Amino acid sequence: MHVLIIGGTRFVGRLLTWRLLARGHRVTLLNRGKLPNPFGSAVELLRADRRTDAFGRALDRMRFDACVDFAAYDAPDVRGAIEHVACEHYVFISSGQVYLVRDRVPPACREEDYEGALMARPTGAYDLDEWDYGMKKRACEDALADASVKKRYPATRLRIPMVNGENDFHGRIQKYLARLARGEPVVLPDGGQTPMRHVYADDVARGIVSLLGDDSTFGQAYNLAQDETPTLAELVELLAERMGAPARTEVVASSDLATRGVDIESISPFSTRWMSFLETSKAKRELAWRPTPLGEHLGRIVAAWMAHGAEFINAPPTSTA
């Protein structure tokens, strides 16, 4: 196959590109060139800002077997892809955040829970940013669903929650590992007892590879997530066990942190309310979705961090004082 990846130079896109190349597929990356190309001459590079006329010019008279779009964040991005990307299968990487902007969010979101009343525009800056992200991802999905019906554009939407992996450029799990490595207690806002369901980056990449060209997925949306639902306290124990470190924790009230002006997300990235909890029975039934067990993929992440994580250990400690 000849696969176009919009984005593709970091995290899940990078993993996907390597997996496609390993299978002998031809890969073309389209991005703005802001990040180094880690693939050398193994890929074809197209440089363009998708929100300019250069996007259409870069893709003029090109046709692909599939396109995977990691970089569409608002409806005009998707409309531009529909207009200019000629392909047999377009895969849009969406987010579980499309459910979190619902007026009433179910405990475990299924694909059909997308429909329904939406929450009012929040006032706080942080909540507003997260709400805006979810609303714009919904706008992308709506534009794509409309094109799937009216133009028969062959598209699949993948909704993913918080993504963890060895090369997470946000360094989310890695922040917890850094505190464990420095012997600092991991802060558990409000005890860290809320169950979470994230997804492993390489599982997403493998899942994308497996469905490319599958016409049974056209017009469909799928949730992809891990099976396990640990609390933050349990996750810290699993990470500490794989590091061979004591699971030192400190329970702090979120209200107390807020009073002291502490950014909760900076010390505990998994303690935000803007984390989706996805139900995956549809993907298991129709895509044979089989995620890597939590203990196994956490072991991979910890091993990679211990081999390459010196920059986190040497970083200034983050204090809650």
N, C-alpha and C positions, 0 to 999 in steps of 0.2 A: 504494500500500500504506500501511497504518497500522502503523508500526514502533515497538515499545517498546524502549528501550535502558536497561538497568539499569547505572548509571554514566553515562558519555557526556560528561563535561565536560573530560577531559584526554586527551592523547596519542592513541592509536588510536581511542578512543571519540569524541573530538572530530572527528577526520578523517572517521570514518564518518558522524557526524551531518551534517556539511557536505555530504558526497557524497549522502546520501539527500535532503536538502533541495534540492540542485541538480537532482536528478532529478524533483522534484515530489512526493516522498512526504511523508506526514504523519508527524511524529516526536513521540513522547512520551518524556521523560526521567524516570526514577525514581531518585532518590538522596537522600542525607541533607541536601543543600543546604550542604555544608561548603565548596564551591568556588563561585566566581562563575559565573553562567550567561552564556556568551559568545554565545548565540544570540538573546537578546532574546525578542520575541514570536513568533519563527518556530517555536518549539517549545512544546509543552504541558509543564508541570512538575508532577510528583507528588513530594511530600516524604514520605519514610518510611524508617525503619531496617528493613531486611529481616528482622532478627532479633527484631522485636517484632510485636505484633498489628496495628500501624499498617500493615504491609505488606499484609495481606489487606484491610483497610478501604480502602486507597488504590486497590486494583485491583478492588474489588467491582463486579460487573456490567459490567466492561470486557472487550472482546475485541479482539485484534490479529491482523493478518495475519502478523506475525513479531515475535519478541523476540530481542534480542542481549544476552547476559548477560556483562558484564565483571567483575562483582563477586561471584561465587560462589567461596568459598574453602574450604568444607567441605560435607560431605554435607547437613546441615540446610538450608543455603542453597539447594541444588538441590531438595530435597524441598519447601521452601516455594514455590519457583517452580512446580514441578509441580502443587502444590495450588491456587495462586492465580493463576498467569498463564495465562489462556485465550488460546491463539494457534494459528495454523495451522502455525507453524514456529518452534522454539526453537533458537537457536544458542548453544552454551556455549563460551566462550573458555577453553581449557585451556592446558597448558604442556608443553614437552618434558621438564620435570622429572619427569613421570610415568614416563619411562624411566630416569632417573638413579638412582632408588631401587630399581631391579632389582639382584639379586645379581650378575649379570654383564651389563654394559652393552655391547651390540654397538658396533662402530666407527661405523656409521651406522644410526640407529634407524629401522625401518619400523613401520608401524601394527601389524603382527602381533607385533612385539617387546614389546608391552604385557604380554602374558601371560608368566608365569614367576615363579620364586622372587624374593622381595624381600630387600634387604639388611637386616642387623641394625641396630637403633637405634644411631646413633653417640653418642659421649660428649662431644665438643667442642661448645661453645656454637654456633659458627658453622655447623658441619656439621649439628648438630641442628636449627637453624632451617631450613636448606635442605631437609633430609630431611623435616621436618614439613610444609613447603609442598608438596613432591612427593607425600607420602602423602595429604594432604588433597585435593589436586587429583584423585588417583586415586579417593578416596572419592566425590567429586562425579561423576566419570565412571561409576563403578560404579552409583551411585544412578540416574543418568540412563539407563544401558543397561538396567537392570532395569525402569524405567518404560516405556522404549520397547517392551519385549516385553510386559509385563503390562498396561499401560494404553494401549498404542499411542500413547504421547506422541511427537509428531513432532519429533525432535531430531537435531541434528548437532553433533559435537564437533570443535573445531579446536585442534590442538596447535601451539604456536609457540615458537621458541627465543628467545634474546636479541633484543630489538627495538631498532632504531636509527631515529632520525628527528630532524627539525628541532626538535621540541618535546618531546624526551625530558625528563621532569621529574626523572629521575635524573642527567641530564647526563653520560652515560657516554662517548660519543665526544667530547663537548665537553670533557671533562677532558684528553684527549690534545691536542685543538686548543689549549687554553689553554697547555699546556706548550710546544708548538711556537711559539705566538705570543709567549711571553715569552723565547724563545731558550733554554729549559731542555731538557736531554736527556729524551727519553721513556724511562722505565725499562722494560726488557724482562726480567722475571723469567725466569731460566733460558734466556735468549736469545729467547724468544717465537717458538718454531718449531713450535708445535702448530697444525694447521689448525683453522679455525673456520668455522661456517656459521650466520650470523645471519639476520635478516629485516628488511626496510624497512617502517616503520610504514604508509606509505600503500599499499603493496602488500597488507598485511593488510586495510586498510579496503576497498580495491577488491575483494579476494577475497570478503569478506563480502557486499558488495552483489550480486556476481554470482551467489551461490548462494541468496539468500533466496527462499523459496517453491519450491525445487527438490526435489520429493519423492523423487528418486533418491538424495539424500543422507541421508534419514531413517535413523536408526540407525547411521550411519557415523561414523568418525573419520578426520581428514585431517591430515597434517603440512604446514605451510606454511613455506617457508624460501627463501632466495636460492639461486642456482645455484653461485656462486663459493665457494671454501674457502681464503681467504688465511690465512697465519700472522699473528700480531700484528706481526711485523717488516715484513711486506709491507703490511699495512694502514696502518701508520704512514707508510711510503713513499708510499702513495697519497694519504693525507691531506696530507702535506707538499707533494707535487706540486701538489695543488689549492689550497693556500694560497700557493704560491710561496715556500716556506720550506725551508731545509735539513732533511733528515731526521736530526736529531741523536738518537742513542739511547745508552743505557747498559745494558749487560748486567750483571745482578746475580743472584746465587744466591738462590733463595727462602729457603733455610735461613739465609742471612746476614741477610736482611730480618727473618725471624722472630726471630733472635737479638737484633736491635736493637729489637725491639718495633714494627716498622713494619707497619701494616695494608696488606697487598699490594693488596687491592681498592680502597683509597682512592687509590692512585697508579696502578694499572693494573686498571681494572674488568673487563678481558677476560682476566685471568690467574687466574681462579678455576676450580676443577675442576667447579663446578656450572653448566656450560654445555652444553646438549644439542646434538647434531649429528644433524640430521634428514635422512632420505631422502624425496624428494618425488615419486617416480614415480606414486604413486596419485593425488595431486592434479593432476598434469599430465595424466594419462590421463582422469580422470573430471570434473575441474573446469576443464580448460583453464588451469591455473595457469601464468602466465607472469610471473615477477618482473622488476622493473626491473634492468637490468645494474648491477653493483656500482659501476663507475666513475661511472655517471650519478647514482645516488642519493647517493653520497658527495659528488659535486659540489654537489648541492642542499643537503645538510646543511652543508657548509663555507661555501657562499655565505650561508646563513641565519645561521650563527654569526658570520661576519665582519660582517654587517649589524647583529646584535643581541647580540653576545657580550661587550660591554664589562665586564659584571659578572664574567665569568670572568678577563679580563685583569687587572682591578683586585683580584682576590682575593689573599690572602696566598699566596706560593709554598708548595708542598708539598715538603718536603725528605726525603731518605732518610737523612740523617745522624742 
